[in-house]
Amino acid sequence: MSAALQMTGITKTFPGIRALSDVDLAVAGGEVHAIVGENGAGKSTLMKILAGVYQPDGGEIRLAGEPVRINGPIDAGRRGIAMVYQELNLVPDLTVAENISLGDVPSRFGIVDRKALRARAERVLDELDARVRPDDLVGSLSVSQQQMVEIAKSYARSPKIIVLDEPTSSLSENEAQSLFRVVARMKEAGIAVIYISHRLREVTELADQVTVLRDGRLIETRPAAGISAADMIRLMVGRDLTEVFPKREVPIGDTVLEVRGLSRAGEFDDVDLTVRAGEIVGLAGIVGAGRTEVARAVFGLDRADSGTIEVNGVPVSGHTPRAGRDAGIAYVPEDRKRDGIIPQLTVKDNVTLASLGSVSTAGWINSAVERRVAAEKATELTVSPPVIDRRVDTYSGGNQQKVVFAKWLATKPKVLILDEPTRGVDVGAKADIHKIIGELAAQGTAILMISSELPEVLAVSDRIYVLHEGRISAELPRGASEHDVMHAATGEVAA
């Protein structure tokens, strides 16, 4: 296999932060090369240098043996480099076909060739086995479907090097397996695949080589054959991490959240569930089963057609987020960038966003109180660094997620709904978040948690409700297996 990419001695410094220090990376054509490390380890910075988003302060990049300077993303694309970012970069008001051809629209005599545009999308979507149609509006798709469109957009350009940054973070098991088949075809075609994932089982399954980064430095590059998840964790964090999903045993109290007969046409039907004080209840099911839709309706983001919601025996009046919040319900959403934070605002502004009434006097924000609350929550949730006047979009994904937690914990909720709480965060931040969840349960908070990672659901849940096609198909006790959950999720177990 020829060397498609060589990055040597790459260094990058931002104001006050040395993001990369003398990092080397070599990827051969037809190779899957995984890059792993905690959030803030330098993975994204290294890839943004390859994609032309950043210019390195030092070091050299060679493509097929030739030294190059990559002058921006357009130049990277022309050189055969494609980047699939974890955060989606699509136009919601355009169709799937139009998004796939963005920046490379087929035309005849200066007019868009709609037939060619649609044919390209059909071909790529068919190869990816993606369950979306060329004429669907991207804004109408689920997060997992949009992720597949993002991958299709890069794959359509027949790249020589493709970077997949957390490509399965919002995909179902079936969709992930479809992606793995595509990665295998990329290998056969001689494409150099750089694969970034916090799902270490995927790394051991897919990768030929593994590079570990820590604190902006290269720790080790080695063949993936024989490396275990425990080995990678030890290299990534510099210590043994024995429990990624620690389960804290706490006494279970009375029912706090009770949902009866909740229905919304086309999404879910006749959903009954309860969550007690100190209890962590998992909500499992394949993507599209209605998990997020149920969570949004319970919080009040979407209006249910029928059913009742009670907190401590008191009905929640009205189907609005304000009504949910005032009843003591908090919701950490699946997409933190779109629904959880305002990236351009500071940590302080984000933390107090849902509880402005508690930091205000006579309608005016008391800045001293606001700063105290924000500082307390940032410290309590180990936001690093705990600088409350720093913009949230300058933090890693794991720290951004902690800010979302802080925002809702500032409301002092009785019920906390967590939708994919560790999506796209590294193994260290994942352990931090689960420690926070355990502490909240110990304080008597009722927790309803959605996760596509079955090991996560099984490890921390006291009970699990499984959804299949919008209905509860099973209620499973602690100690249930992945087999039990998947049987119920695919409709093989009756309610």
C-alpha positions in Angstrom: 0.0 0.0 0.0 1.3 3.4 -1.0 1.5 6.3 1.5 -1.5 8.5 0.7 -0.8 10.9 3.5 2.2 11.8 5.7 1.9 14.5 8.4 5.2 15.2 10.1 6.0 17.3 13.1 2.6 19.1 13.1 2.4 21.9 15.6 -0.5 24.3 16.3 -1.0 26.9 19.0 -4.0 29.0 19.8 -4.0 31.9 22.2 -3.0 30.4 25.5 -3.3 26.8 24.3 -0.8 24.5 22.6 -3.2 22.3 20.7 -0.7 20.1 18.9 3.0 19.4 19.6 5.1 17.7 17.0 2.5 15.2 15.9 3.2 12.6 13.1 0.6 10.7 11.2 1.0 8.4 8.2 -1.9 6.7 6.4 -1.6 4.3 3.5 -4.1 4.0 0.6 -6.6 1.2 1.3 -6.0 1.5 5.0 -8.4 2.4 7.9 -6.4 4.4 10.4 -8.2 5.2 13.6 -7.3 8.2 15.8 -8.4 8.0 19.4 -8.1 10.3 22.4 -10.1 12.3 24.9 -11.9 15.4 23.9 -9.2 18.1 23.7 -6.5 15.6 22.8 -6.0 17.3 19.4 -7.8 15.0 17.0 -10.1 17.6 15.5 -7.4 20.2 15.3 -5.1 17.8 13.4 -7.9 16.9 11.0 -8.9 20.5 10.4 -5.3 21.2 9.4 -5.6 18.4 6.9 -8.9 19.8 5.7 -7.4 23.3 5.3 -9.5 24.9 8.0 -6.4 25.7 10.0 -2.8 26.3 8.9 -0.2 24.6 11.0 2.5 26.6 12.8 5.1 24.0 12.0 5.5 20.7 10.3 5.0 19.2 6.8 2.1 17.6 4.9 2.8 15.2 2.0 0.1 13.7 -0.3 1.3 10.7 -2.3 4.8 11.7 -1.4 4.6 15.3 -2.6 4.9 18.2 0.0 1.8 20.4 -0.2 0.3 23.5 1.5 -3.4 23.1 1.8 -4.9 26.6 1.3 -8.4 26.1 2.7 -11.2 23.5 2.4 -11.8 24.1 -1.3 -8.2 23.4 -2.0 -8.4 20.2 0.2 -11.4 19.0 -1.8 -9.6 19.5 -5.1 -6.7 17.5 -3.7 -9.0 14.6 -3.0 -9.5 15.1 0.8 -13.0 14.8 2.1 -14.1 15.5 5.7 -17.2 14.3 7.4 -17.6 16.3 10.6 -19.4 15.2 13.7 -21.4 18.3 13.7 -23.7 18.3 10.6 -23.0 20.8 7.8 -26.2 20.5 5.7 -28.7 23.0 4.3 -32.1 22.0 5.9 -34.2 23.7 3.2 -32.6 21.8 0.3 -33.3 18.2 -0.7 -31.1 15.3 0.0 -29.9 15.3 -3.7 -29.2 19.0 -3.6 -27.1 18.6 -0.4 -25.1 15.7 -1.8 -24.1 17.9 -4.8 -23.4 21.1 -2.9 -20.3 22.7 -4.3 -20.3 20.3 -7.3 -23.6 20.7 -9.0 -23.9 19.0 -12.4 -25.0 21.4 -15.1 -25.6 21.8 -18.8 -25.2 25.1 -20.6 -25.1 26.8 -17.2 -28.4 25.3 -16.0 -28.6 22.7 -13.2 -29.0 19.2 -14.6 -31.7 17.9 -12.3 -31.7 14.5 -13.9 -27.9 14.0 -13.3 -28.2 15.5 -9.8 -30.9 13.1 -8.8 -29.1 10.1 -10.5 -25.9 10.8 -8.5 -27.8 10.9 -5.3 -29.7 7.7 -6.0 -26.4 5.9 -6.9 -24.6 7.1 -3.7 -27.6 6.5 -1.4 -28.0 3.0 -2.9 -24.3 2.2 -2.3 -24.7 3.4 1.3 -27.9 1.6 1.8 -29.3 4.8 3.3 -33.0 4.9 4.1 -33.6 8.4 2.7 -34.9 9.5 -0.7 -33.2 12.0 -3.0 -36.3 14.3 -2.9 -36.6 14.4 0.9 -36.0 17.8 2.5 -33.0 17.5 4.8 -34.7 19.5 7.5 -37.5 16.9 7.8 -35.0 14.0 8.5 -33.9 12.6 11.8 -30.4 13.2 13.1 -29.3 9.7 12.1 -30.7 10.2 8.6 -28.9 13.6 8.3 -25.7 11.9 9.4 -26.0 9.4 6.5 -26.6 12.3 4.0 -23.4 14.0 5.3 -21.5 10.9 4.7 -23.1 10.5 1.2 -22.1 14.1 0.4 -18.4 13.3 0.9 -18.5 9.9 -0.6 -20.0 11.2 -3.8 -16.8 13.1 -4.6 -14.7 9.9 -4.9 -12.1 11.1 -2.4 -8.5 9.7 -2.1 -8.5 10.4 1.6 -11.7 10.6 3.7 -12.0 11.6 7.4 -14.9 10.2 9.3 -15.3 12.1 12.6 -17.6 10.1 15.0 -19.7 8.9 12.0 -21.8 6.4 14.0 -22.6 8.7 16.9 -26.2 9.0 15.9 -26.7 5.9 13.8 -28.6 2.7 14.7 -26.9 -0.6 14.8 -28.2 -1.5 11.3 -27.2 1.9 9.9 -23.7 1.5 11.5 -23.3 -1.9 9.9 -24.2 -0.3 6.5 -21.5 2.3 7.1 -19.0 -0.4 8.0 -19.7 -2.1 4.6 -19.1 1.2 2.9 -15.8 1.6 4.7 -14.8 -1.9 3.5 -15.6 -0.8 -0.1 -13.5 2.3 0.4 -10.6 0.1 1.5 -11.0 -2.0 -1.6 -11.0 1.1 -3.8 -7.7 2.2 -2.3 -9.1 5.1 -0.3 -7.2 6.1 2.8 -9.8 6.2 5.6 -9.1 8.2 8.8 -11.6 7.0 11.4 -12.2 9.0 14.6 -14.5 7.4 17.2 -15.1 7.2 21.0 -16.7 3.8 20.4 -13.6 1.7 20.9 -15.3 -1.6 19.9 -15.7 -0.1 16.4 -12.0 0.8 16.3 -11.0 -2.8 17.1 -13.4 -4.1 14.5 -12.6 -1.7 11.6 -9.1 -0.3 11.9 -5.8 -1.5 10.5 -3.7 1.0 12.5 -4.5 3.0 15.6 -2.9 6.4 16.6 -3.4 7.6 20.2 -3.3 11.3 21.0 -3.2 12.8 24.5 -3.0 16.5 25.4 -2.0 17.4 21.8 0.9 14.9 21.7 1.4 11.6 19.9 1.4 8.8 22.4 1.6 5.8 20.2 0.8 4.4 16.7 0.5 0.6 16.5 -1.4 -2.1 14.5 -5.0 -2.5 15.6 -4.6 -6.3 15.6 -4.3 -7.3 19.2 -5.0 -3.9 20.8 -7.9 -4.0 23.3 -10.3 -1.3 24.4 -8.5 -1.3 27.8 -5.2 -0.8 26.2 -6.6 2.3 24.3 -8.2 3.7 27.4 -4.9 3.4 29.3 -3.0 5.2 26.6 -5.7 7.9 26.1 -6.1 8.9 29.7 -2.7 8.0 31.1 -4.3 5.8 33.8 -6.5 2.7 34.1 -10.2 3.6 33.8 -11.9 0.6 35.3 -15.5 1.8 35.1 -16.8 3.8 32.1 -20.4 3.4 33.3 -20.2 3.3 37.1 -23.5 2.3 38.8 -24.1 3.9 42.2 -26.6 1.9 44.3 -29.1 4.3 45.9 -32.5 3.9 47.7 -35.5 4.1 45.3 -38.3 6.4 46.6 -41.9 7.1 45.5 -43.1 7.7 42.0 -42.1 11.2 40.7 -42.9 11.0 37.0 -46.0 9.2 35.8 -47.0 9.1 32.1 -50.3 7.5 31.1 -51.7 6.9 27.6 -49.4 9.4 25.9 -50.0 9.5 22.2 -49.0 11.6 19.2 -50.2 10.7 15.7 -47.6 9.0 13.6 -44.9 9.0 16.3 -46.0 7.0 19.4 -49.1 5.5 20.8 -50.5 4.8 24.3 -47.2 5.1 26.2 -47.3 4.4 29.9 -44.2 4.8 32.1 -43.1 5.8 35.6 -39.9 7.0 37.1 -39.3 7.0 40.9 -37.1 9.2 43.1 -33.4 8.1 42.8 -34.3 5.7 39.9 -32.5 5.7 36.5 -34.9 4.3 33.9 -33.6 3.5 30.5 -35.7 4.1 27.3 -34.3 1.8 24.6 -35.2 1.0 21.0 -33.8 1.2 17.6 -33.6 4.6 15.9 -37.1 5.6 14.7 -38.9 3.7 17.5 -40.1 7.0 19.0 -37.7 7.4 22.0 -36.8 11.1 21.4 -40.4 11.9 20.3 -41.7 10.6 23.7 -39.1 12.6 25.6 -39.9 15.8 23.7 -43.6 15.4 24.4 -43.1 14.7 28.1 -41.0 17.8 28.4 -43.4 19.9 26.4 -41.4 20.6 23.2 -44.1 18.7 21.2 -47.8 18.6 21.9 -49.3 15.1 22.6 -52.7 14.3 21.2 -53.8 12.5 24.3 -52.6 11.2 27.6 -51.5 12.6 31.0 -48.3 13.6 32.6 -47.9 14.0 36.4 -45.0 15.1 38.6 -45.4 14.1 42.2 -49.1 13.4 41.6 -49.7 16.9 40.1 -50.8 17.1 36.5 -48.6 19.1 34.2 -50.9 21.8 32.7 -50.1 22.7 29.1 -47.7 21.1 26.6 -44.9 23.7 26.5 -41.3 23.7 27.7 -42.2 26.4 30.2 -44.9 24.2 31.7 -42.5 21.3 31.8 -39.8 23.3 33.5 -42.2 24.9 36.0 -43.4 21.3 36.9 -39.8 20.3 37.6 -38.9 18.5 34.4 -35.6 19.2 32.7 -34.5 17.9 29.3 -30.9 17.4 28.0 -31.5 17.0 24.2 -29.8 14.7 21.7 -28.3 17.5 19.6 -26.5 19.8 22.0 -25.4 22.3 19.3 -28.9 22.8 17.9 -31.1 22.5 21.0 -28.8 22.5 24.1 -26.6 25.5 24.0 -26.2 28.9 22.2 -22.6 28.4 21.0 -21.7 32.1 20.7 -22.7 32.9 24.3 -20.5 32.4 27.3 -20.6 29.6 29.9 -22.3 32.0 32.3 -25.0 33.0 29.8 -25.8 29.4 28.9 -25.8 28.1 32.5 -28.5 30.6 33.6 -30.5 30.5 30.4 -33.3 28.3 31.7 -33.4 29.8 35.2 -33.2 33.6 34.7 -36.0 34.1 37.1 -33.9 32.8 40.0 -31.1 35.2 39.2 -33.2 38.2 38.7 -34.8 40.9 40.9 -37.8 42.8 39.7 -37.2 41.7 36.1 -33.5 42.7 36.1 -30.7 40.1 36.1 -28.6 40.4 39.2 -25.1 39.9 37.6 -23.5 39.0 41.0 -26.0 36.2 41.6 -25.8 35.1 38.0 -22.0 34.8 38.2 -22.1 32.9 41.5 -24.6 30.4 40.2 -22.7 29.9 36.9 -19.4 29.5 38.8 -20.9 27.0 41.2 -22.4 24.8 38.5 -19.3 25.0 36.3 -17.1 23.8 39.2 -19.7 21.2 40.4 -19.8 19.6 36.9 -16.0 19.9 36.3 -16.2 22.1 33.3 -12.6 22.5 32.3 -11.4 25.2 32.5 -14.2 26.6 34.6 -14.0 30.1 33.0 -17.6 31.4 33.0 -16.8 34.3 30.6 -15.5 32.1 27.9 -17.6 31.3 24.8 -19.1 27.8 24.9 -18.1 27.0 21.3 -14.4 27.2 22.3 -14.9 24.1 24.5 -14.6 20.4 23.7 -17.8 18.4 23.1 -17.6 16.8 26.5 -17.4 20.2 28.3 -20.2 21.6 26.1 -22.4 18.7 27.3 -21.5 19.5 30.9 -22.7 23.1 30.3 -26.0 21.7 29.1 -26.3 19.6 32.3 -25.4 22.7 34.3 -28.1 24.8 32.6 -30.8 22.3 33.6 -29.5 21.5 37.0 -29.6 25.2 37.8 -33.4 24.8 37.6 -33.3 22.2 40.4 -35.4 19.6 38.6 -37.4 16.8 40.1 -37.2 14.8 36.8 -34.2 14.8 34.4 -34.7 13.5 30.9 -31.4 12.6 29.2 -31.4 12.0 25.4 -28.1 10.5 24.4 -26.2 12.2 27.3 -22.8 10.9 26.2 -23.1 11.1 22.4 -19.8 12.2 20.8 -17.8 12.6 24.1 -14.6 10.8 25.0 -14.3 8.0 27.5 -13.0 10.2 30.3 -15.9 12.7 29.9 -18.3 9.8 29.6 -17.2 8.6 33.0 -17.5 12.1 34.4 -21.1 12.4 33.1 -22.1 9.1 34.6 -20.6 10.1 37.9 -22.8 13.2 37.7 -25.9 11.1 36.8 -25.2 8.8 39.8 -24.9 11.8 42.2 -28.2 13.2 40.9 -29.9 9.9 41.5 -28.5 9.7 45.0 -30.0 13.2 45.7 -33.4 11.8 44.7 -33.7 13.0 41.1 -35.9 10.8 38.9 -33.9 10.1 35.7 -35.2 8.9 32.3 -32.3 8.2 30.0 -32.2 7.4 26.3 -29.1 5.9 24.8 -28.3 4.0 21.5 -25.3 2.3 23.3 -26.9 -0.8 24.9 -23.9 -1.4 27.3 -24.6 2.1 28.7 -28.3 1.5 29.1 -27.8 -1.9 30.7 -25.0 -0.8 33.0 -26.8 2.2 34.7 -30.5 1.5 34.4 -32.6 0.2 37.3 -35.4 -0.6 34.8 -35.7 -0.4 31.0 -38.7 0.4 28.8 -38.2 -0.8 25.3 -40.0 1.0 22.4 -41.0 -0.7 19.1 -42.7 1.3 16.4 -44.0 3.9 18.9 -45.3 1.5 21.5 -43.8 0.1 24.7 -43.0 -3.5 23.8 -41.4 -4.6 27.1 -40.4 -3.4 30.6 -37.2 -5.1 31.6 -35.6 -5.4 35.1 -32.0 -4.6 36.0 -29.8 -7.5 34.8 -31.5 -7.8 31.4 -29.2 -8.7 28.5 -28.6 -7.1 25.2 -30.4 -10.0 23.7 -33.5 -9.2 25.8 -33.5 -5.6 24.7 -33.0 -6.3 21.0 -35.8 -8.9 21.0 -38.2 -6.3 22.4 -36.8 -3.5 20.2 -37.5 -5.6 17.1 -41.0 -6.6 18.2 -40.3 -10.2 19.0 -41.4 -9.7 22.6 -45.0 -8.7 23.3 -45.8 -5.9 25.7 
